[in-house]
Structures are given as structure tokens and as C-alpha cells.
Amino acid sequence: MAAKNTEQTKAELRENAVRIPPKQKESMYTLEEFVANADELFGVRPECVFAALKQIGIQECTKAKAAEIVKAFRGREVK
């Protein structure tokens, strides 16, 4: 009897569960796309974006990752 109630409860939970849409993957962009839109995306010159991404070998990444890389690059100390 307890097993029936457990199965029934599980079935009810599945039926009444709120459907959470799957998390969408972030779009990937190429180095060239970031360079072409450097000012609008990061507020820097295209050369800065190119150097930041090229230095660590990035040819394609998400906008968030590119922003993180460019910010770190701009914060580096010049020797």
C-alpha cells in the first residue's frame, strides 16, 4: 500500500511539475567578429581586442569570455 502511494505521489509530482526550459548555450563568435565590433562591445580599439585574444590563442569564444579576456588584458602592467 505504501508503495502505491509513493508511486502515485511521484506521478502527481511529475504531472504538476513546473517545466523549466533547458538553459541555452551562449553564442560563439569569431576573433574577426569581436575585432570588427570592438568599440561597440568593449569600448576599446580593434587592435586591443585582437592582441588580447590572439595572445592566448583564442579564435572563437563567447561574448562573456571575450569581455573577461579583454578586461584582463587592459589591466595588465606594461613593462
VOBA-1610 file (N, C-alpha, C; in pm, whole numbers, padded with zeros to 5 digits, always signed):
BEGIN
Met+00082-00119+00000Met+00000+00000+00000Met+00087+00126+00000Ala+00192+00125+00080Ala+00282+00241+00084Ala+00351+00261-00051Ala+00381+00152-00118Ala+00446+00161-00248Ala+00354+00226-00350Lys+00223+00195-00344Lys+00127+00256-00435Lys+00120+00406-00413Asn+00116+00446-00285Asn+00110+00588-00254Asn+00234+00661-00302Thr+00350+00598-00286Thr+00475+00658-00331Thr+00476+00675-00482Glu+00434+00571-00553Glu+00429+00579-00699Glu+00328+00683-00745Gln+00216+00687-00677Gln+00113+00785-00711Gln+00164+00927-00685Thr+00232+00946-00576Thr+00287+01078-00542Thr+00390+01121-00645Lys+00477+01028-00685Lys+00578+01060-00786Lys+00511+01099-00918Ala+00407+01025-00955Ala+00336+01054-01079Ala+00269+01191-01072Glu+00210+01223-00958Glu+00147+01354-00941Glu+00250+01466-00948Leu+00364+01445-00887Leu+00470+01546-00891Leu+00517+01570-01033Arg+00532+01461-01109Arg+00576+01475-01248Arg+00474+01554-01330Glu+00346+01525-01307Glu+00240+01593-01381Glu+00231+01741-01345Asn+00250+01770-01218Asn+00233+01907-01169Asn+00362+01988-01170Ala+00470+01926-01206Ala+00599+01995-01201Ala+00602+02111-01300Val+00666+02217-01258Val+00684+02332-01345Val+00794+02298-01444Arg+00765+02318-01568Arg+00863+02287-01671Arg+00963+02402-01682Ile+01088+02370-01656Ile+01195+02469-01666Ile+01262+02446-01801Pro+01263+02547-01885Pro+01325+02528-02016Pro+01475+02503-02001Pro+01531+02422-02088Pro+01674+02395-02079Pro+01754+02523-02103Lys+01865+02534-02033Lys+01950+02652-02046Lys+02010+02654-02186Gln+01998+02768-02251Gln+02051+02780-02385Gln+02201+02806-02379Lys+02272+02749-02474Lys+02414+02774-02482Lys+02437+02916-02532Glu+02543+02978-02480Glu+02578+03110-02529Glu+02632+03100-02670Ser+02606+03200-02749Ser+02655+03201-02886Ser+02805+03216-02890Met+02866+03154-02988Met+03010+03164-03008Met+03036+03263-03122Tyr+03138+03344-03106Tyr+03176+03442-03207Tyr+03323+03425-03240Thr+03360+03464-03361Thr+03499+03451-03404Thr+03580+03574-03363Leu+03709+03558-03370Leu+03801+03667-03341Leu+03771+03786-03432Glu+03747+03759-03558Glu+03720+03865-03655Glu+03593+03943-03620Glu+03490+03873-03570Glu+03367+03940-03532Glu+03389+04032-03412Phe+03467+03986-03315Phe+03498+04070-03199Phe+03580+04192-03240Val+03677+04173-03327Val+03761+04284-03373Val+03677+04387-03448Ala+03588+04339-03534Ala+03505+04429-03614Ala+03410+04512-03527Asn+03373+04461-03411Asn+03277+04529-03324Asn+03338+04567-03190Ala+03466+04587-03185Ala+03539+04613-03061Ala+03486+04734-02985Asp+03465+04843-03054Asp+03421+04965-02987Asp+03282+04949-02926Glu+03189+04890-03001Glu+03053+04873-02952Glu+03045+04772-02837Leu+03124+04665-02845Leu+03117+04558-02744Leu+03197+04589-02619Phe+03320+04640-02638Phe+03412+04653-02526Phe+03459+04796-02500Gly+03428+04887-02591Gly+03471+05025-02575Gly+03620+05045-02593Val+03681+04958-02674Val+03826+04968-02700Val+03851+04961-02850Arg+03973+04990-02888Arg+04011+04983-03029Arg+04023+04838-03074Pro+04002+04813-03201Pro+04010+04677-03253Pro+04145+04610-03228Glu+04253+04688-03230Glu+04386+04633-03208Glu+04399+04572-03069Cys+04333+04633-02972Cys+04337+04583-02834Cys+04268+04447-02824Val+04153+04434-02886Val+04079+04307-02884Val+04159+04200-02957Phe+04213+04236-03071Phe+04293+04141-03149Phe+04411+04090-03067Ala+04484+04181-03006Ala+04602+04143-02927Ala+04564+04057-02806Ala+04457+04094-02738Ala+04415+04021-02618Ala+04377+03877-02651Leu+04298+03858-02754Leu+04252+03725-02789Leu+04361+03643-02859Lys+04436+03708-02944Lys+04541+03638-03019Lys+04653+03590-02926Gln+04683+03668-02824Gln+04792+03635-02731Gln+04770+03499-02665Ile+04646+03466-02635Ile+04622+03338-02569Ile+04564+03234-02665Gly+04564+03266-02793Gly+04525+03169-02895Gly+04377+03146-02913Ile+04296+03245-02880Ile+04152+03232-02895Ile+04112+03269-03038Gln+04046+03178-03106Gln+03992+03206-03239Gln+03840+03217-03236Glu+03778+03161-03130Glu+03634+03162-03117Glu+03598+03146-02969Cys+03505+03227-02920Cys+03461+03214-02781Cys+03329+03290-02763Thr+03277+03287-02641Thr+03154+03359-02611Thr+03186+03506-02585Lys+03082+03588-02589Lys+03100+03731-02564Lys+03148+03755-02422Ala+03093+03681-02326Ala+03132+03697-02186Ala+03280+03663-02166Lys+03324+03555-02227Lys+03464+03513-02214Lys+03556+03617-02279Ala+03517+03667-02396Ala+03597+03769-02464Ala+03607+03895-02380Ala+03497+03935-02319Ala+03498+04055-02234Ala+03592+04036-02116Glu+03589+03918-02058Glu+03679+03886-01946Glu+03826+03893-01989Ile+03856+03839-02105Ile+03993+03837-02156Ile+04041+03978-02187Val+03956+04057-02252Val+03993+04195-02287Val+04014+04278-02161Lys+03927+04261-02063Lys+03941+04336-01937Lys+04073+04300-01867Ala+04106+04172-01863Ala+04232+04130-01801Ala+04352+04184-01879Phe+04342+04183-02010Phe+04449+04233-02096Phe+04472+04382-02072Arg+04365+04457-02063Arg+04377+04602-02042Arg+04431+04633-01903Gly+04410+04546-01808Gly+04456+04570-01671Gly+04599+04527-01645Arg+04661+04463-01744Arg+04798+04417-01726Arg+04896+04533-01718Glu+05000+04513-01643Glu+05104+04615-01630Glu+05196+04609-01752Val+05227+04726-01804Val+05317+04735-01919Val+05460+04742-01868Lys+05545+04657-01920Lys+05684+04655-01875Lys+05775+04729-01970
//
